[in-house]
Amino acid sequence: MVRLFTTPTCPYCYTLKEFLKEHNVAFEEIDISQDSQSRDFIVEKTGKMEVPVIDIEGEIIAGFDRQKIVKLLKIKD
């Protein structure tokens, strides 16, 4: 399961969403500006208030770290 924590005004979030769509990766998008529990979750996991944050089967990645995401999702990029 892939969960993507975003905000509506984040350009990196948009870029990551488009990347996932291009590679046919299903994901659940969670808008942390509307969900305080999810906002608290990413701060707890990353130590920062930063988006995008992607959760790939429990592996948390802050920011659009293309190499890590490609490796974890086994994407041919």
PAMARTI-586827 format. One record per atom (N, C-alpha, C): x, y, z; residue in one letter. Coordinates in steps of 0.2 Angstrom, whole numbers, plus 2048, in hexadecimal, padded with zeros to 3 digits. Example, Ala and Ser with C-alpha at 12.3 -4.5 7.8 and 13.67 -1.06 7.14 Angstrom:
8427E4827a 83E7EA827a 8427F0827a 8407F5823s 8447FB824s 840800827s 
//
This chain:
8047FA800m 800800800m 804806800m 80380B7FCv 8068117FBv 8028177FEv 80481B803r 800821805r 805827804r 80282C801l 8058327FFl 802838803l 80683B807f 80484080Cf 806847808f 80184B807t 802851803t 7FF857806t 80085D802t 7FB863803t 7FA8657FCt 7F48697FCp 7F286B7F5p 7F68707F2p 7FB8747F5t 7FF8797F2t 8068777F1t 8088707F2c 80E86E7F2c 81086B7EBc 81586F7E7p 81686D7E0p 81A8667E0p 81E8647E5y 82185E7E5y 81C8587E6y 81785A7EAc 8128557EBc 80E8537E4c 80D8587E0y 80A8577DAy 80F8537D5y 8158557D5t 81A8517D1t 81A84A7D3t 81A8497D9l 81B8427DCl 81483E7DAl 80E8417DAk 80883E7D8k 80883C7D1k 80B8417CDe 80B8407C6e 81083A7C4e 81583A7C8f 81A8347C7f 81782D7C8f 81482D7CEl 8108277D0l 80B8257CBl 80782A7C8k 8028287C3k 8058267BDk 80B8297BBe 80E8277B5e 8118207B5e 81281D7BBh 8158177BCh 80F8127BFh 8098147BEn 8038107C0n 80480D7C7n 8068117CCv 8068107D3v 8008127D6v 7FC80E7D9a 7F68107DDa 7F88137E3a 7F58187E5f 7F781B7ECf 7F181F7EFf 7F181F7F5e 7EC8237F9e 7EF82A7FBe 7EC82F7F9e 7EE8367FAe 7EB838800e 7EF83B805i 7EC83E80Bi 7EF84580Ci 7EA84980Cd 7EB85180Cd 7EC852814d 7F2854816i 7F485581Di 7F185C81Fi 7EF86081As 7ED86781Cs 7E586681Fs 7E286081Dq 7DC85E820q 7DB859825q 7E1856826d 7E185082Bd 7E7851830d 7E5853836s 7EA85483Bs 7ED84E83Ds 7EA84883Eq 7ED842840q 7F384083Bq 7F1841834s 7F683F82Fs 7FC844830s 7FB84A831r 80084F832r 80484D838r 80184B83Dd 805849843d 809843842d 80783E83Ef 80A83883Cf 81083A838f 81083E833i 81684082Fi 81B843833i 819848838v 81E84B83Cv 821846841v 81E841843e 82083C848e 825838844e 82483683Ek 82883183Ak 82E835837k 82D83B835t 83383F831t 836844836t 83384683Bg 83684B83Fg 83585283Cg 831853836k 830859833k 82985A831k 82786082Fm 82186182Cm 823863825m 82385E821e 82585E81Ae 821859816e 81F85B810v 81C85780Bv 81F858804v 81F853800p 81B84D801p 81F848805p 81B843808v 81D83E80Cv 81A838809v 81E832807i 81B82C805i 81C827809i 81782380Ad 81781D80Fd 81681780Ad 81C813809i 81C80D805i 81C807809i 81780480Ae 8177FE80Fe 81B7FF815e 81A805818g 81D80681Fg 82380A81Eg 82680A818e 82D80E817e 82B815816e 82D81A81Ai 82B821819i 831824816i 82F828811i 83482C80Di 83183480Di 83583880Fa 83383F80Fa 836842809a 832846806g 8348497FFg 8348447F9g 8358477F4f 8358437EEf 83C8407ECf 83E83B7F0d 8448377EFd 8438327EAd 8448347E3r 8428307DEr 8468297DEr 84C8297E0q 8508227E0q 84D81E7E5q 84B8207EBk 84981C7F0k 8428197EEk 83E81E7EBi 83781C7E9i 8378167E4i 83B8187DFv 83C8137D9v 83E80C7DCv 84380C7E1k 8458067E3k 8408027E7k 83D8067ECl 8378027F0l 8328007ECl 8308047E7l 82A8027E3l 82C7FD7DDl 8327FC7DCk 8357F87D7k 8337FA7D0k 8338017CFi 8318047C9i 8378047C4i 8368027BEk 83B8037B9k 83B80A7B6k 84080E7B8d 83F8157B6d 8458177B2d 
//
